[in-house]
Amino acid sequence: MSDHDSRILEVSGLTKRFEVRRGLIDPLLRRPKLQLTAVDHASFSMDPDQIVGVVGESGSGKSTLAKCLVRLIDPDAGTVRFRDQDLLALRGEELKQSRRAMQMIYQDPYSTLNPMMSVGKAVSEPARVHGLIEPSERDAAALRLLEMVGLSSAHVKRRPRELSGGQRQRVAIARAMAVEPELLIADEAVSALDVSIQAQILNLFAQLRADQGVAILFISHQLSVVAHIADVVMVMYLGALVESGPVEEIFSHPGHPYTMALLAAQPGKHRRRGSRTPALAGELPSPSAIPSGCRFRTRCRFAQEICAEVDPPPRELSSGHWSRCHFAGELPSTPPAELTVSSHPSRQSQSKELGR
């Protein structure tokens, strides 16, 4: 079987722009519209059973990328292939089936659960809608799904308001797993939880990958979280993927100044004492006015004249590791010494070519 045939998801040139008017909307004034580039020619691929982390600041385009993948919003350009099927061409029943195979988990699980519906009904409802279970099987299916995510029969009759944040997130994960997906897209799924609960949910995701064989696209602004769970890390800045590679390689030998700054900004023990790499400074530019050349140059301490003139192409640093920086592989790097990269038994150390 070829590498192409084995991939579960292939994304090429994915682009999404939004148009907004300046100031108050007044058709008589005919103010020109601003074009905001949320995702800019993103290209990557995923293998079955793989966990790929997407990191970047708020406003970098991570959530828009996720919504384009599941067709909650339609991209303006590019292709998305899931199991070698063109997702952007699907309509009707075919689109419904693709959404069954690709499930999203959000930051706020409470907003995705019906407050009037019991936990048992909430987790079994997707399976009923897709015809995977008979009405008489709902109770047994609900209990099985809740046990899969570490809950028990005591939670079946409860309402979402009676659960803790961590329990609600487990319910949301159980609800997603009810339709036997091949790919989970977790959008900041642990960022609103306490650190101890975060660890439990991360371990749950790892267990689902090991037991159910589900692939996971894990979106987070916390690099320490991604280090714990991901096989591959993709770094996103101002709509573009600027670096990608195996998690061990990214955290030990970052090849892009933005990645270095994100690592240096990690709090507490994740930041090396006396590190010469400064934490990220300055404001994220507006997506309506992306800098010329390298989009990170206005915040980069290594920027030179070429950075303002030429958009850097991806430069391969090692197998599966690339960076969009003119000086990738030549920059001094002092990554955090104590940032722990978890070693799961099922972690895939080899990544496919993620950037083009």
C-alpha positions in Angstrom: 0.0 0.0 0.0 1.4 3.4 -0.9 1.7 6.3 1.5 -1.0 8.1 -0.4 -3.4 5.2 0.1 -2.7 4.9 3.8 -3.4 8.5 4.7 -6.7 9.3 6.4 -6.7 13.0 5.6 -4.9 15.1 3.0 -5.3 18.9 2.8 -3.8 21.0 0.1 -3.8 24.8 -0.4 -6.7 25.3 2.0 -7.6 29.0 2.1 -10.4 30.9 3.8 -11.0 34.6 3.7 -13.8 36.7 5.2 -15.0 40.1 4.0 -16.1 42.7 6.6 -17.0 46.4 6.2 -15.1 49.1 7.8 -17.0 50.8 10.7 -20.8 51.1 10.6 -22.6 49.5 7.8 -24.1 52.2 5.6 -25.0 51.3 2.0 -25.0 55.0 1.1 -21.4 55.5 2.1 -20.3 52.4 0.2 -17.3 51.8 2.4 -14.8 49.3 0.9 -14.8 45.9 2.4 -11.8 44.5 4.3 -10.6 41.0 3.3 -9.4 39.0 6.3 -7.3 35.9 5.5 -8.0 33.4 8.3 -6.3 30.4 6.6 -3.7 30.8 3.9 -2.8 27.8 1.7 -2.6 25.3 4.5 -1.3 21.9 3.4 -0.8 18.8 5.5 -1.7 15.1 5.8 -2.5 12.7 8.6 -2.2 8.9 9.0 -4.7 6.6 10.7 -4.1 6.3 14.5 -2.0 9.5 14.4 -2.4 12.5 16.8 -1.4 15.8 15.1 -1.2 18.9 17.2 -1.9 22.4 15.9 -0.5 25.2 18.0 -0.5 29.0 17.7 -1.8 32.2 19.3 -5.4 33.1 19.5 -6.3 34.5 16.0 -3.8 32.4 14.1 -6.6 30.5 12.3 -6.6 27.2 14.1 -10.4 27.1 14.7 -11.2 28.3 11.2 -9.0 25.5 9.8 -10.9 22.9 11.8 -14.3 24.3 10.7 -13.3 24.1 7.1 -12.3 20.5 7.5 -15.7 19.4 8.6 -17.6 21.8 6.3 -19.1 24.0 9.0 -17.8 26.7 6.8 -16.7 26.3 3.2 -13.1 27.3 2.2 -12.5 29.6 -0.7 -9.7 27.4 -2.3 -7.9 24.2 -1.8 -8.8 20.5 -1.4 -9.7 18.3 1.5 -9.6 14.6 1.0 -10.8 12.1 3.6 -10.1 8.5 2.9 -9.3 9.7 -0.7 -12.8 11.2 -1.0 -13.2 14.9 -2.0 -15.0 16.4 1.0 -15.6 19.7 -0.6 -17.6 18.1 -3.4 -20.0 16.2 -1.1 -23.6 17.1 -0.7 -26.7 15.7 1.1 -26.4 12.2 2.4 -22.7 11.8 1.4 -21.8 14.9 3.4 -23.8 13.6 6.4 -21.8 10.4 6.3 -18.5 12.2 6.1 -19.5 14.2 9.2 -20.2 11.0 11.0 -16.6 9.9 10.3 -15.1 13.3 11.3 -16.4 14.5 14.7 -15.5 17.8 16.5 -15.1 18.3 20.2 -15.2 21.9 21.4 -13.7 24.0 24.2 -17.1 24.5 25.9 -19.0 21.2 26.0 -21.9 22.8 27.8 -22.8 24.7 24.7 -23.0 21.5 22.6 -25.3 19.6 25.0 -29.0 20.0 25.3 -29.6 21.2 28.9 -33.0 19.5 29.0 -31.7 16.1 27.8 -30.3 13.5 30.2 -26.6 12.5 29.7 -27.7 9.0 28.6 -29.9 10.3 25.9 -27.4 12.9 24.8 -24.6 10.4 24.2 -26.8 7.9 22.4 -28.7 10.4 20.2 -26.1 10.6 17.4 -26.0 6.8 17.1 -29.8 6.8 16.8 -29.9 9.5 14.2 -27.4 7.7 12.1 -29.3 4.4 12.4 -26.5 2.6 14.3 -28.7 1.5 17.1 -32.4 0.6 17.7 -34.4 2.7 20.2 -34.5 -0.3 22.5 -30.7 -0.3 22.6 -30.2 3.3 23.7 -29.7 2.6 27.4 -27.2 -0.1 26.8 -25.3 2.0 24.2 -25.3 5.0 26.6 -23.8 3.0 29.4 -21.2 1.5 27.1 -20.2 4.9 25.8 -20.0 6.5 29.3 -17.8 3.6 30.5 -15.5 4.2 27.5 -14.8 7.7 28.8 -14.5 6.8 32.5 -18.0 7.6 33.7 -20.6 5.2 35.1 -24.3 4.4 35.3 -24.6 7.0 38.0 -24.3 9.7 35.3 -26.9 8.3 32.9 -29.9 10.2 34.3 -28.1 13.4 35.2 -28.4 16.7 33.3 -25.4 18.6 32.0 -25.7 21.3 34.7 -25.2 18.6 37.3 -21.8 17.7 36.0 -18.3 19.2 36.5 -16.5 20.7 33.6 -14.3 17.6 33.2 -17.3 15.3 33.3 -19.1 17.4 30.7 -16.1 17.2 28.4 -16.1 13.4 28.9 -19.8 13.3 27.9 -19.0 15.4 24.8 -16.3 12.9 23.8 -18.6 10.0 24.4 -21.2 11.7 22.2 -18.6 12.1 19.4 -17.5 8.4 19.8 -21.1 7.2 19.5 -21.0 7.3 15.7 -17.7 5.4 15.5 -15.6 8.2 13.9 -12.2 7.7 12.3 -11.1 11.2 13.0 -11.7 13.4 16.1 -11.0 17.2 15.8 -10.5 18.6 19.3 -10.6 22.4 19.3 -9.1 23.7 22.5 -10.8 20.8 24.2 -8.9 21.1 27.5 -8.0 24.8 27.7 -10.9 25.6 30.0 -10.2 22.8 32.5 -8.0 22.7 35.6 -4.5 21.3 35.1 -5.3 18.0 36.9 -8.5 17.5 34.8 -6.6 18.4 31.6 -4.2 15.5 32.3 -7.2 13.1 32.7 -8.8 14.2 29.4 -5.4 14.0 27.6 -4.9 10.5 28.9 -8.5 9.7 27.7 -7.7 10.9 24.2 -4.5 8.7 24.1 -6.5 5.7 25.3 -9.1 6.2 22.6 -6.4 6.3 20.0 -4.9 3.1 21.4 -8.1 1.2 21.9 -10.4 2.5 19.1 -7.8 3.4 16.5 -9.1 6.9 16.1 -6.9 9.6 14.6 -7.0 13.0 16.4 -6.3 16.5 15.2 -5.6 18.3 18.5 -5.8 22.1 18.5 -4.3 24.0 21.4 -2.4 27.2 22.2 -0.5 25.3 25.0 2.6 23.7 23.7 3.1 21.7 26.9 -0.3 20.1 26.3 0.6 19.2 22.7 4.0 17.8 23.9 2.1 15.4 26.1 -0.2 13.9 23.5 0.9 14.5 19.9 3.0 12.6 17.4 3.4 15.5 15.0 3.2 19.3 15.7 2.1 21.9 13.2 2.8 25.5 14.2 0.3 28.1 12.8 0.9 31.9 12.5 -1.5 34.4 11.0 -3.3 31.8 8.9 -0.3 29.9 7.7 1.5 26.8 8.8 5.1 27.9 9.4 6.7 24.8 10.9 5.8 21.1 11.2 7.5 17.9 12.3 7.7 15.1 14.8 7.0 16.4 18.3 10.4 15.4 19.7 12.1 17.2 16.9 10.1 20.4 17.2 10.6 20.7 20.9 14.3 19.8 20.9 15.3 21.6 17.6 12.7 24.2 16.7 13.4 25.6 13.2 11.3 28.8 13.2 11.7 31.9 15.3 8.0 31.8 16.1 8.2 28.3 17.5 11.3 29.3 19.5 9.4 32.2 21.0 6.4 30.1 21.9 8.6 27.6 23.6 10.4 30.4 25.5 7.0 31.8 26.6 6.1 28.5 28.4 5.5 29.2 32.1 7.2 27.8 35.1 9.5 24.8 34.7 9.0 24.7 30.9 11.2 27.8 30.5 14.9 27.5 30.7 16.6 29.8 33.2 18.8 32.3 31.5 17.5 31.4 28.1 18.7 33.9 25.4 15.5 33.3 23.4 13.0 36.0 24.3 9.3 35.2 24.8 7.0 36.3 22.1 6.7 40.1 21.9 4.4 42.5 20.1 0.9 42.2 18.8 -0.4 39.8 16.2 -0.8 41.8 13.0 -4.3 42.1 11.5 -5.3 39.3 9.1 -6.5 42.1 6.8 -2.9 43.5 6.6 -0.5 40.6 6.5 3.1 41.8 6.3 4.9 41.4 3.0 7.4 38.6 2.6 7.6 36.6 5.8 4.5 37.3 7.8 6.4 36.9 11.1 9.1 39.4 10.3 7.5 42.3 12.2 8.0 40.4 15.5 11.2 38.5 14.6 14.5 39.4 16.1 16.4 37.6 13.2 14.6 39.5 10.4 16.7 40.8 7.6 16.0 42.6 4.3 15.1 39.5 2.4 12.4 38.7 4.9 10.4 41.8 3.8 10.7 40.9 0.2 10.4 37.2 -0.2 7.9 34.8 1.4 10.1 31.9 2.6 9.3 28.5 1.1 9.4 25.4 3.4 12.9 24.3 4.1 13.4 20.6 5.1 15.5 20.3 8.3 15.3 16.6 8.8 13.0 13.7 7.8 9.4 15.1 8.1 10.6 18.4 9.8 10.3 21.6 7.8 10.2 25.3 8.5 9.1 28.4 6.5 12.1 30.5 7.5 14.9 31.9 5.2 17.4 31.0 8.0 15.9 27.7 9.2 18.6 25.4 10.5 21.0 28.4 10.9 19.5 30.1 13.9 20.7 29.7 17.5 18.2 27.8 19.5 17.9 27.3 23.3 14.7 25.2 23.7 13.3 24.6 27.2 15.4 21.9 28.9 12.6 20.5 31.1 9.7 20.4 28.6 8.7 16.8 28.8 7.6 15.0 25.6 5.4 12.0 26.5 6.3 8.6 25.0 3.1 6.6 24.4 3.6 3.0 23.3 1.6 3.7 20.2 3.3 6.9 19.3 4.3 7.0 15.6 7.8 8.5 15.4 7.8 8.8 11.6 5.7 11.6 10.0 4.7 12.0 6.4 5.6 15.0 4.3 3.2 17.6 5.9 4.1 20.8 4.0 4.3 21.5 0.4 
